[in-house]
Amino acid sequence: MGKEFKFFLKQGVGAPPEPVVEKGDSVKRGQVIADYDPEKLSVPLHSSVNGKVKEVHEDYILVEQGDKSDDFIKLEPGKDDAETVRKAGILGMGGAGFPAYVKMGTKLEEGGYILCNAAECEPILEHNMLQIMEETEALIGGIQIAMKSTGAAKGIIGIKLKHKEEIKHINKFLKEKGIKDIRCLPLRNVYPVGEERALVRDTVNVLLEPGALPAAANCVVFNVETLCAIYEAVEHHKPMIDKYVTVAGKFKKFKKKGEKEIIHIPYGMMIEDIIEDFGGIDEPIGEILIGGPYTGRRMLENSAVYKLYGGITAVEPFAEAKGPLGIIQCACGPAKERLYEIAQSLGQEPIGYRVCKNAVEQNNGTYKCKDPGNCPGQAEHVLHFKKEGANSVLIGHCTDCSNTVMGSAPKAGLEVHHATDAALRTMGMPVIRKYDESQL
């Protein structure tokens, strides 16, 4: 039997596509297995492997892989590049999963910008940096396609200053090709410079209101992997069927602390099969983390790789926190449910939960920061929990917010835990506490 690939119908923002295959059907790599409704915000779903449909469910399609050929069924180009990108099933792979064709269809005013998010904000993850070095032509080509589609006059690649080799490589490529309307702009080595509104603020000097789209600043934002996929769709008629993933942590394949590997795999691959390919888990562990340490989630049973997944980390056991424990949520970090999950892994049932005063609640219940990465201070929340009898506090804060917590919590006698601690300790990286631009 071949490996099973699980394709969830709902991968990102918008309506899920409708299955167009049945149990027993043979499918080819690149074949549409669920198609979109043209009247809805939706993209099609393609099989990433050759094989046979084993099951068709309400929320996923299961395909048993046959031969492992890398060939694929090519797309029929659309009437324009935006439609081709829609047919390719491309979603924003920076984590939000917004359909790329919508952004491609944005018509910017004169002097507009395509902003490339090359910050790769999440610690541990490095696959975007690999793509910059190995798929430079696709990245720059994707920016040029997006510029043409939106009418943008210029492109800016926002990348952390610490990635000096990647910056040098991009600048050399642009110079050799004589490209003058795209440039690299180094960003601070902090989290969350890759957040969409933070990127707009730090590149074109416009701070958008929470919930506002980059188009309000005459910009459209794509991340590295999305732009490379746009290039592949338009130039080579390739649907979105493959995914870069950073694999790290306590896998038996890794012999030294901090080792990691970047893999390029057909999306839909079962997480259990990736674990097996890396020799299994080096027990004991605290969790399998899907995504990055800040905004990732714990692996569920029978999980498979979504188009949006960027990382798989086998995390060491969690430390034990002193109780009672309070939680402070930051708009740029984990959601409430994830923070409570981590608190339980720390051995505590929280006595209270508070939200950073810079966080503005959105209609969908999530939060957006008034000024991402610039914190107003957390002393009020820290002192509240001290009065409630807490001995420790759990945070998931950005670099600056963490710094402000450390300015008050230790003085109040509170032990500080960060949502990223276990993952960072697994990799031998410094934990997020005092402000330090070198550690991200």
C-alpha positions in Angstrom: 0.0 0.0 0.0 1.1 3.5 -0.8 1.1 6.4 1.7 -2.2 8.2 2.3 -2.5 11.9 1.6 -5.3 13.9 3.3 -6.6 17.0 1.6 -8.8 19.2 3.8 -11.3 21.1 1.8 -11.1 24.2 3.9 -7.4 25.3 3.9 -7.6 29.0 4.5 -9.9 32.0 4.3 -13.1 31.6 2.2 -15.6 29.0 1.2 -14.3 25.4 0.8 -14.4 23.9 -2.7 -16.8 21.1 -3.6 -15.4 17.6 -4.3 -15.5 16.5 -7.9 -14.1 13.0 -7.4 -15.6 9.9 -5.9 -14.2 6.9 -4.0 -12.3 4.6 -6.3 -11.4 7.3 -8.8 -7.8 7.4 -10.1 -6.3 10.9 -9.9 -3.1 12.5 -11.2 -0.8 14.9 -9.5 -2.1 18.4 -10.2 -5.7 17.2 -11.0 -8.5 19.2 -9.5 -10.3 17.1 -6.8 -12.5 19.8 -5.4 -13.5 22.8 -7.4 -14.4 26.4 -6.4 -17.7 28.3 -6.8 -17.0 31.3 -9.0 -19.4 33.3 -7.0 -17.7 32.7 -3.7 -14.3 33.6 -2.2 -12.8 30.2 -2.9 -10.0 28.4 -4.7 -9.8 24.8 -6.1 -8.0 21.9 -4.4 -5.6 19.7 -6.4 -4.2 16.3 -5.7 -0.5 16.6 -4.9 0.1 12.9 -5.8 -0.8 10.3 -8.4 -3.1 7.7 -6.8 -6.6 6.5 -6.0 -9.3 8.2 -4.0 -10.0 6.1 -0.9 -12.5 8.3 0.9 -14.5 11.5 0.2 -15.8 13.1 3.4 -17.6 16.3 4.2 -14.3 18.1 5.2 -11.5 16.1 3.5 -10.6 13.8 0.6 -8.2 10.9 1.2 -5.9 9.7 -1.6 -3.7 6.6 -1.6 -0.4 7.4 -3.4 0.6 5.4 -6.4 3.7 6.1 -8.4 5.9 9.0 -7.1 6.4 10.9 -10.3 7.0 14.7 -9.9 5.2 15.4 -13.2 1.9 17.2 -12.9 -1.2 18.2 -14.9 -0.6 21.7 -16.1 -3.1 24.5 -15.5 -5.2 26.0 -18.3 -4.2 29.7 -18.0 -7.0 32.1 -17.1 -7.9 35.3 -18.9 -5.4 37.2 -16.7 -2.7 36.4 -14.1 -5.1 36.8 -11.2 -7.4 34.1 -12.7 -4.5 31.8 -13.3 -3.4 32.2 -9.7 -7.0 31.4 -8.6 -7.0 28.2 -10.8 -3.7 27.3 -9.2 -5.4 27.2 -5.7 -2.8 29.6 -4.2 -3.4 30.8 -0.7 -1.3 33.2 1.3 1.4 30.9 2.9 2.5 33.4 5.5 -0.1 31.8 7.8 -3.3 33.8 7.1 -4.4 31.7 4.1 -6.1 34.6 2.2 -6.7 33.7 -1.5 -3.9 35.2 -3.5 -6.1 35.9 -6.5 -8.0 38.5 -4.6 -4.8 40.4 -3.8 -3.7 40.0 -7.4 -6.9 41.7 -8.6 -6.3 44.8 -6.4 -5.9 47.9 -8.5 -3.5 50.2 -6.7 -3.3 53.9 -7.3 -0.3 55.5 -9.0 2.9 54.9 -7.1 1.7 51.8 -5.3 3.8 49.0 -3.8 4.1 45.2 -3.7 5.6 44.4 -0.3 7.3 41.0 0.0 7.2 39.7 3.6 10.6 38.0 3.9 10.9 38.6 7.6 10.2 34.9 8.5 9.2 36.2 11.9 8.7 32.9 13.7 11.8 31.6 15.5 13.1 28.1 14.3 11.5 28.4 10.8 13.9 29.0 8.0 12.3 27.7 4.7 11.7 31.2 3.4 15.5 32.0 3.6 16.2 28.8 1.7 13.8 29.9 -1.1 15.4 33.3 -1.3 18.8 31.6 -1.9 17.6 28.8 -4.2 14.5 30.2 -6.0 15.6 33.9 -6.4 14.3 34.0 -10.0 10.9 32.8 -8.9 10.7 35.2 -6.0 11.6 38.3 -8.1 9.5 37.0 -11.0 6.6 36.6 -8.6 7.0 40.2 -7.4 7.1 41.4 -11.0 3.9 39.5 -11.9 2.1 40.9 -8.9 3.3 44.4 -9.7 2.0 44.1 -13.3 -1.3 42.7 -12.1 -2.0 45.4 -9.4 -0.4 48.3 -11.2 2.2 48.7 -8.5 5.2 51.0 -9.4 7.7 49.4 -7.0 8.4 46.3 -5.0 10.0 46.2 -1.6 11.4 43.0 0.1 11.3 43.4 3.8 13.8 41.2 5.5 15.4 41.1 9.0 18.8 42.7 9.1 20.4 39.6 10.6 19.9 37.8 7.2 23.0 39.4 5.8 23.8 36.7 3.3 20.3 36.6 1.9 20.2 40.4 1.6 23.5 40.4 -0.2 22.3 37.6 -2.5 19.1 39.5 -3.5 20.9 42.8 -4.1 23.4 41.0 -6.3 20.6 39.4 -8.3 18.8 42.7 -8.8 22.0 44.4 -9.9 22.9 41.7 -12.3 19.5 41.7 -13.9 19.3 45.5 -14.0 16.1 45.6 -11.9 15.7 49.0 -10.4 12.0 49.1 -9.3 12.5 46.4 -6.7 14.7 46.8 -3.6 15.6 45.1 -0.4 14.8 46.9 2.9 16.4 45.5 6.1 14.0 45.3 9.1 14.7 45.2 12.8 15.5 41.7 14.3 12.3 41.6 16.4 9.0 39.9 16.5 6.5 40.8 14.8 8.1 42.8 12.0 6.5 40.3 9.5 3.0 41.1 10.7 1.2 42.7 7.7 0.5 46.1 9.3 4.0 46.2 10.9 5.5 45.6 7.5 3.5 48.4 5.9 4.5 50.7 8.7 8.2 49.9 8.5 8.5 50.0 4.7 6.2 52.9 3.6 5.8 54.7 6.9 2.0 54.3 7.2 0.5 52.9 10.4 -2.9 51.4 9.5 -5.8 51.1 11.9 -6.3 47.7 13.4 -8.3 45.6 10.8 -7.4 47.9 7.9 -6.0 46.2 4.7 -2.6 47.2 3.2 -4.5 48.6 0.2 -5.4 51.5 2.4 -1.7 52.4 2.3 -1.6 51.7 -1.5 0.2 48.4 -0.9 -0.4 44.7 -1.4 1.5 42.2 0.7 2.6 38.6 -0.2 5.1 36.4 1.6 8.1 34.7 -0.1 6.5 31.2 -0.6 3.3 32.7 -2.1 5.3 34.9 -4.6 7.3 31.8 -5.7 4.0 29.9 -6.2 2.6 32.8 -8.2 5.6 32.6 -10.5 5.3 28.9 -10.9 1.6 29.2 -11.7 1.9 31.9 -14.3 5.2 30.9 -15.9 5.0 27.1 -15.6 1.3 26.5 -15.1 1.9 24.6 -11.9 -0.9 24.4 -9.3 -0.2 24.8 -5.6 0.7 21.2 -4.8 4.0 21.3 -3.0 5.0 22.8 0.4 8.2 23.8 2.2 8.3 22.8 5.8 11.0 23.2 8.5 11.3 20.1 10.6 13.1 20.5 13.9 13.4 19.3 17.5 13.4 15.9 19.1 13.4 13.5 16.2 15.8 10.5 16.2 17.3 11.6 12.9 18.8 14.6 14.6 21.9 13.8 16.6 22.6 17.2 18.1 20.5 19.7 19.9 19.3 22.5 17.6 19.4 20.5 14.4 16.7 21.1 11.8 16.0 20.2 8.1 13.9 21.9 5.4 11.8 19.5 3.3 9.9 20.1 0.1 6.9 17.7 0.0 3.5 17.3 -1.6 1.0 19.0 0.7 -1.5 16.7 2.2 1.2 14.4 3.6 0.3 12.9 6.9 2.3 14.3 9.8 2.8 10.7 11.1 4.6 9.8 7.9 6.9 12.8 8.2 7.7 11.7 11.8 8.5 8.2 10.5 10.8 9.7 7.8 12.7 11.4 10.5 13.3 8.2 12.5 10.4 8.7 15.0 10.2 10.8 18.2 13.1 11.0 20.6 11.0 10.6 23.8 10.1 12.2 26.1 8.4 15.2 24.4 5.9 17.8 25.5 4.1 18.2 22.2 4.4 18.1 18.4 4.1 21.8 17.4 2.6 22.6 13.9 3.7 26.0 12.7 5.9 28.4 14.6 6.5 28.8 18.4 4.4 32.0 18.5 1.3 31.2 16.5 1.5 27.4 15.9 -0.8 24.8 17.4 -0.5 21.3 18.9 -0.7 18.4 16.5 -4.0 16.6 16.4 -4.5 12.9 15.6 -4.5 12.1 11.9 -3.1 15.6 11.0 -1.9 16.3 7.5 0.1 19.1 6.0 -2.0 22.1 5.0 -1.0 24.6 2.4 -0.3 27.0 5.3 1.9 24.9 7.5 5.5 26.1 7.8 7.0 23.9 10.5 6.9 20.7 12.5 8.8 20.7 15.8 9.0 17.9 18.4 9.2 19.9 21.6 10.8 18.8 24.8 8.7 18.4 28.0 7.4 21.7 29.5 8.8 23.1 32.7 6.6 23.2 35.8 5.3 26.7 36.7 4.7 28.0 40.2 1.0 28.4 41.0 -1.2 30.2 41.0 -0.6 31.4 37.4 -2.1 34.3 35.4 -2.2 34.7 31.6 -1.7 37.9 29.6 -2.5 37.7 25.9 -0.7 39.8 23.2 -2.5 40.4 19.9 0.7 39.3 18.1 1.0 35.9 19.8 -1.0 32.8 20.7 -4.8 32.9 21.1 -6.5 32.4 24.4 -7.2 28.7 23.8 -3.6 28.0 23.0 -2.4 29.9 26.1 -4.7 27.9 28.3 -3.4 24.7 26.7 0.2 25.7 27.5 -0.7 26.6 31.0 -2.1 23.1 31.6 1.2 21.7 30.2 3.0 23.9 32.7 0.9 22.1 35.4 -1.4 25.0 36.2 -5.0 25.9 35.9 -5.0 29.7 35.4 -6.6 31.9 38.0 -7.2 34.7 35.5 -6.8 36.0 31.9 -6.1 39.5 30.7 -5.4 41.1 27.3 -2.7 43.7 26.4 -4.3 47.1 26.3 -2.9 47.7 22.8 -5.0 44.8 21.5 -8.2 45.7 19.6 -10.8 42.9 19.3 -12.0 42.2 15.7 -15.4 41.0 14.6 -14.2 37.4 14.4 -13.0 37.4 18.0 -9.3 37.7 17.2 -7.1 40.7 18.2 -5.1 43.2 16.2 -2.4 45.4 17.9 -2.7 49.2 17.6 1.0 49.4 16.8 2.5 45.9 16.3 5.7 45.5 18.2 5.6 48.7 20.1 4.2 48.1 23.6 2.6 50.5 26.0 3.6 48.6 29.1 2.2 45.6 31.0 2.7 46.7 34.6 -1.1 47.1 35.2 -1.7 43.4 34.3 1.3 42.1 36.3 0.2 44.0 39.4 -3.3 42.8 39.0 -2.2 39.2 39.1 0.2 39.9 42.0 -2.8 41.2 44.0 -4.8 38.1 43.0 -2.1 35.9 44.6 -0.3 34.7 41.5 3.2 33.4 41.7 3.8 33.3 38.0 2.5 34.7 34.7 2.3 33.2 31.2 2.7 35.5 28.2 2.9 35.0 24.5 4.1 38.6 23.8 6.1 40.2 21.0 9.6 41.3 21.7 8.8 44.7 23.1 5.8 43.5 25.2 8.0 40.8 26.8 10.5 43.5 27.7 7.9 45.5 29.5 6.7 42.4 31.4 10.2 41.8 32.5 10.4 45.4 33.8 7.7 44.7 36.4 7.1 41.0 37.0 10.4 40.0 38.5 10.2 43.0 40.8 6.8 41.9 41.9 8.2 38.4 42.6 6.4 36.7 39.7 8.0 34.0 37.7 7.6 34.6 33.9 6.9 31.9 31.3 6.6 32.6 27.6 4.5 30.5 25.2 7.6 29.9 23.1 9.8 28.7 25.9 9.7 24.9 25.4 10.2 25.1 21.7 13.2 27.5 22.0 14.8 25.5 24.7 14.4 22.4 22.6 16.5 24.1 19.9 19.1 25.6 22.3 17.9 29.1 21.6 17.6 31.9 24.2 14.0 32.3 25.6 12.1 35.5 25.1 12.5 37.7 28.1 14.6 40.9 28.0 14.7 42.8 24.7 17.5 41.4 22.6 17.5 41.9 18.8 20.2 39.2 18.4 18.1 36.3 19.7 15.4 36.3 17.0 
